[in-house]
Amino acid sequence: MIKVKDPIFMKQFGLQLRNLRIANKLSQESLAYASDIPISQIGRIERGEINTTICTVKVLAKALDVDIKELFDFF
């Protein structure tokens, strides 16, 4: 069976999310509110602790007012 989780990729995605959030002058709390995602989950995504879903990625991109591909613009 192929391993699905890639810890390095998850951490890079989380760092990109954090960088975009900060560039948009949003706190984790305000991003959580705008995306209707628990603040604890925002933190876990940013730390690369969870393998988030594509639907969550879509909601985060919308809340950040960025194109989805910007969230993956790290590799």
N, C-alpha and C positions, 0 to 999 in steps of 0.2 A: 504494500500500500504506500502511496506517495504521501509524504508529510505535507499537510496543508498550511500549517502555521509557519511563518518565516519571521522570527523575532527581529532580525535586522530591518527588514522591510517595514514591520509594524512600528518600530521605533522611528524610522525615517518618516513615515507617514505622520506619526504623532508630532514630530518636530516641525514638519511642514504645516500641520494644522495650527500648532502653537504660533509659528511665525506669522501666518496669515491672520490669526486672531489678534495678535499684538499689532500688526500693521494696520488693522482696522480699528485699533484702539478699543478693543472689547475685553472685558474680564471674562474669566471662565463662567462666572455667574450670568453675565449678560448674554453670552453665547448659548448657555444652557436654556435661558428663558426664550431667546429668539428661535431656538431650534426645538424646543419642547423635549429636551433630552436632560436627564438628571445631571447635575453638576459633577457628581461622582463619576459618571460615565465619561464626561468630557475629560476629566483628569486621567482616567485610565487609558483613554485613547491617546491623549497627548504623551503619556509615559510609555506607550507601546505595550501595555499590559493585556489589551484585548484585541482580538481580530474582529474589527467592526464590520457591519453589513453594508452592502451597497446602498440600501435605502437610507441608512444613517448618513453615509457619505453625501448622498443627494440633498438631504435636509441640511447638513452642515454647510455645503456649498451655497445653498439658497440663503441661509442665515448670514453667511459671510459676504453675500452678494458677489461671488466669484464663480467662474466656470468650473465645473467639476474637475476638468483636467488640471487646473491650477493646484488642486490638492495632491496631485500625483507628479508635480513638476519638481521632482527631487532626484530622479534617476535617469 
